[in-house]
Structure formats: structure tokens, C-alpha cells
């Protein structure tokens, strides 16, 4: 059985940053990722552009060169992949963690491929894997998706976009420009203020001119094969529909955190218990890094402000050692 100083669960940007920091400090480590390198970023929309500028996405002071001030998905994939390959990071891809068992001397990590032991665990699993369901009849129909990839798929189709976050607005605009008949259903009274500042005026103008129809203060109450039912302030509306993008956000895998023994707050935020000075949880030797720290406040942590978690954690581990 292979033994390490640290096992890092999650091979996203912050997991990679933790691996780089561990390697620099001479600690043995293993990154375990259930998908490809930076799996969440890989599953982002093809044309997605980051809110952050390239230098704020850098890890370990490795320059991120982008042709634009704010890089796109394909540039980020190239950047993080090159870091993993050029630094020969010890990462196991397409391997899923099934269980983490606390032992007196550390932890045993069981995956779908092997078993390992480690003195410390870092959980950097993000939140992109579990969508927030809208819990209405028809949500499981094949025409409904909680993930948006490519606007070409929806060309010449009647598309409903549920939500008004960055992902929902990007999808609505891109699909409309590829020839979709787009309707947005938004439970809030307006397009969210957190929408990228260079995109928000675009969607507001498209709605105002009638190119994209938007129902505010509204909710989809049922999804049918060829229709959707929308509850609006003016009453119920039935719309012809071919596809639904329910882009209502995502959440961390709280079940996995609880399985590890990590305490969560009792309120709707579901904040995990950790020490911000060390990132160590209520479980000795078990640390959190990245957006997973924010619970349901998924807007609180992102790459640019959670890069610091890597040196904080590694220094805390070294102090113990």
C-alpha cells in the first residue's frame, strides 16, 4: 500500500497548487482526480471567458499568458495542463475516491482503483458536480440539462434558460446569436448584479429590444415534452419548448464532507468547520482548500482568492511535522 505525507482529493487549479507547494517543500503527495486535469474547467462552456484576468488565475507565480486581458476556457486548460506536465506532478486521473478512513497514524484512502495511506488529507473538490435542482415535474426529461456546453446544439430550437447568473446569461446570448429562440425564466426581479460587467448591458439590451424574452419574478412549475409551464406575476403561461437549460447553480458534495466527519453549519449556508489560519477542519490532519470552503456561498471563494490556501496548508503541515 502506497503511503504519502499528503493526499489531495481534487485535481483542479487549487488541488494542483497544493501539489506544487507540497513538492517544493519536499513532502510526498498524491493528487487524485475523478476526471481529466482541471475536470470542472473542462466541463465549462466551450466559449466561456473568465471574470478574472490571467494574472489572478496564476498559481505558484507561474506566468499565465493570454491573448486577452481575461482568458478563455481553452487557454486555462492549456495553462494548468502545462503546469501538471512540466512539473511532473504526481496525479492520478479518472480515479474516484470512495472512502477516507481516519486512523491513529493518519488516513486510509480507498478509491475505485487502489488503496493508499496518508498522514494528511486536503479536500479541494470544488462544487461543480452537483447542480441545484429545480424540483419540478419533468426535470429528468432528456431535453433538460443543468450544464451548457455549445450553442450550436440549440440552433433553430425553442430554448428556455432558467436562471440569471453568468452561466445563464452567457448561454442565452450565445444561443440567441446562433439562431435559438431564447426565453429566460428568472425568479429574481432583474438580471443579477454579479453578471460580468461587460456582458450585463448586452443581455439587458437584448431583453429590452425583445430579441430575448424574459419572465422576471417567475418560476418554471412543470416541464413537458413540447412545452413548459411558467408561473409569472400575471398568471400561468404555457410556452412551446424544445430544450431547457436549468442553470440554477451548483453545490458542494456535502454528503462526502459529512462522510469524512467534517461538521457543517445548521443554517442554509452549510459552512464547513475549519480554522482559517491553517485550513484544518475539526478532523485532525484533514484540510479544506478552494471553493469547497464556502459551503452554499459558492460565490465567496474562487481561484484568485483561494490560491493562498496551498501555502497556508503546507506550512501548517510542516509546523506539525
Secondary structure, DSSP 8 states (H G I E B T S, - for coil): -EEEEEEEE--SHHHHHHHHHHHHTT--EEEE-SSSTTHHHHTS-TT-B-SS-GGGG-STT-----SSSS-BHHHHHHHHHHHHHHTT--EE-S--EEEEEEETTEEEEEESS-EEEEEEEEE---STTEE-----BTTTSTTEES----GGGGTTSEEEEE--SHHHHHHHHHHHHTT-EEEEE-SSSSS-TTS-HHHHHHHHHHHHHTSSEEE-S-EEEEE-SSEEEEEETTEEEEEE-SEEEE---EE--HHHHHHHT--B-SSTT--B-B-TTT-BBSSTTEEE-GGGGGTT-TTT--HHHHTHHHHHHHHHHHHH-
